[in-house]
Amino acid sequence: MTTENSFTHLDDKGQAHMVDVTDRDVSIRTATASGWVKLSSTVVELLREGGVPKGDVLAT
């Protein structure tokens, strides 16, 4: 896939591969993401109280 409108990180079978970006100009980009997580009231309470044995699950 080398046409101008193709993704450089996808091969002709659509498989992803690493791309050498050494010679590209530095650019500053920002992004905003949002989403929803549906949880039971039991899980919400555990998160609020810090009652999950593995620690803060939302921090990682």
N, C-alpha and C positions, 0 to 999 in steps of 0.2 A: 504494500500500500504506500505509494509514494506520490499520489496525486495531491494537488494543493489543498483540496478539501477533505483529506483523510487525517485520521489521528496517527501521529508518528509513533506512538507507543503500542500500536496494534499491528500485528503482522497480517499477511494476506488471508490467514485463517481466522482472524479476529482475536487471536491470543495476545495477551499483554506481555510486553518485554521492556527491559530497561532502555532508556534513551540517554545518550551522552549530551548533557546540557552545559558542558564546560565553556563553550564559546558563546553562549547566549548572554545578552545584556541582563543586568540585574533589574528586576522590577518589583514594585511594591504592590501587593494585592491584599484585599480584605474580603472576608466572607462572613455572612450571617446565616446561621442555621437555626431551625426550630423543629420541634417535634412533640409528640405526645407519648406518654408511657401509661398504660392502663394497669393499675395495681389494685389488689384487694385491700379492704380497709385494714386487715391484719398486717399486711406488708407495709402499708403507709405508717401505721402506728409503730412498727419496729424501726423504720427509718427515722421517724421523729424522735424516738427515745434512744436511738443508738444501740438498739438491741440485736444487731446482726453480728454474729460471732466473728466474721472476717473484717469487721470495722466499717468505715464509711464507704458504702458501695457507690455513692454518687460522686465521690472525689476522684475516682479512677476511670 
